Amino acid sequence: MYKKIISLAPSNTEILYELKADDRLVAVTRYCDFPEEARKKPRIGGWLDINDELIKSYKPDLLLTSTFVQNKITKKYKKNKMNIVALMPTTLQGVFNSIIKIGKLIGKENEAMKLVNLMKNEMNKIQNKIKSSKNKSKVYVEEWHKPPTVSGNWVPTLVKIAGGDYSLIKAGVHSKEVTTKQIQNYDPEVIIISICGMKDKVPKEWITKRNGWENLSAVKNDKVYVFDDSWLNRPGPRLVIGLENLARVIHPECF
């Protein structure tokens, strides 16, 4: 049984708290800000600027990383004979699998299965709520602004469940840059701003005043929304909140 876990990604931290294993969490990153108690845990750096000496001082028996961004870190610690597990979901099913994998690793497989089933049930409830709506708005979710980058991975699936059309990128594909011409041709009716690491602090004007974007349907009809990016960008339990908020802005008439 792992007694000293270090989480090197906010999603893993959230999963460990949901599985009631936070008492074994000895350190986290500076981005691990949810739930509130996670902010009180010792910090060992960010995504890439990790303090190796600090890590060693905690003598962890399990390290958890996430996303391809941390590939080098995973390789480095494996080389140093540390027990490190990388969780890199790129689909919604992959997110569920990673929750179950963490559950198995820490001896809480039943709790992990319950959490996944709870998420699926909540998602089904949201989907049922919008069943009656025939409206299939074209949606664009922006994950980064320089250059404009459309959210990939599990986000296309969430938009689909929320009853939107999302044909700029497929599920399971990493987020990618889009050109103004592509966006103009697509002409989204709903735009979600979900910029990595910026919570809900992004000014709408980043989109509405962007050159060549002023005539998009979403901009003209004031359907540009700023989301707390952790609702959609973190492969963890709060994707349910992200989904509900997507459904609310795509189908306000159903809520």
Helices and strands as residue ranges (DSSP letters): E 5-7, H 10-18, G 22-24, E 25-27, G 36-40, H 52-58, E 62-66, G 68-70, H 71-79, E 84-87, H 92-105, H 109-129, E 139-145, E 148-150, H 155-161, E 176-177, H 180-186, E 190-193, H 205-208, H 217-220, E 224-226, H 230-233, H 239-250, G 252-254
